[in-house]
Amino acid sequence: MTGIEILVQRFVSVWNETDPLQRRHLVRTLWCENGRHLMGTQDVRGHEALEHRVAASNQRNVLEKNYIFRPATAIQSLPGVVKFRWDMARGDTNEIVAAGIGFLVLDEDQLIVCDYLFAES
């Protein structure tokens, strides 16, 4: 796997992480300090807000509904940007319940400046 592929897989996996300390570590090593996340009506900035956003999604989707965010596919990158497909499936049947496209803007250290997530289903 390339460094970009590893970065994207770590990004997808943070949404599945149930351990608060590990989730916090992942957020702080994936996004830059003032990193931003946009999806639908969600627009959050900074590590603390990102931690709350990821934790809320994890609670609602992973813990309560037994969904799992699955590894990204179709990863493409150009200098400073990455595009990929993501999906979320039922943990027990593997049935896809949501899918979409992610777009990451990276800084020179390969930290996420901004992530844009688009749900297609």
N, C-alpha and C positions, 0 to 999 in steps of 0.2 A: 504494500500500500504506500502511496505517496504521502507526504506531509499534509497536503490538502485533504486527501481522503480520510486520513486519521482525524483531522480537525473536524470535518463534517460529521463523521461517525460519533465523535465525542459530543458535538453539539446536539445530535439527535438523542444520544443516550442520557444527557442531563435531564431531559423531560421524564425519563423513566426512573431516575434515581430516588429511592425512598429514604435514604439516610440523609438527614438534614446537614450533617457536617460534611459529608462527601459532596452533596449538592452545592453547598456553599463554596467548597474548594473548586468544583468544576466551574461554577459561575465566575469566580474570580480569576480563573486561569483561561477561560474562553473569551470573555469580554474585556475590553479596556475599561478603565475606571469609570468613564462617563458613557459606557456603551449603551446602545439604544435597541429596543425590541418593538417591532410594529406587526400587529396582526389584527385584522378587523378593527374593533374599537380600542384595542389595547395599544397603548403608546407609553412605554416606561423607559426610564433612563437611570443609569447608575447601578452599582452592584447591589445595594440594598433593595431597590425596587425590582431588579431582575430576580433576585432571590425570592421575593414575595410572589412574583408572577409565576416563576417556575414551580414553586411549592404549591400554589393554588391550582395550577394545571395538573400537577401530579396527584394532589388530593382528589380532585374531581374525576380525572380520567383513569389514572392507574389504580389508586387505592379503592375508590368507590365503584367504578364501573369495570374494573379488570381489563382495561385497554392497555395496549403497549405500543409505544412509538417504535417503528421498525427502522432498521438501517436505511440510510439514504441510498438512492441509486441515481444513475445518469448524472454523475458529478462532472461539471465542467468548470474550468477556471481560466481567468485572464488575470493579469497583474492587478492585485488589490480587490478582486471580486470572485465570488463563487456562486454557482447555481446548481441546485440539486432537486430531486423529487423525494418526498417523504410520504409515509402513510402511517395510519394508526389502525390497529386491528384488535379484535376481541382476543383476550389472552387464552380463552378456552377453545375457540373454534378457528382462530386465525382469519376470520372474516374481516375484510377491510371495512371500516366504518367511516373513515375520512382519509383524504389524500390531498396532496398539494405540492406546491413548489416553494422552495426556500431560496433566498438570495442573501448572501453575506457580503458586507463591505469590510475589508480588513485593513489594519494599519501596517506599518513597515515591520512590526514584530509578529505579524500573523494573528493579532488579537482582533476580535470582532468589534468594529466601530458601530455597526448597525446591522441588524438582521430583519429581513422582511419575510414573513411567512404568509403564503396565499393558500387558502383552502379551496379545492376544486370540487369537493363532494361532501 
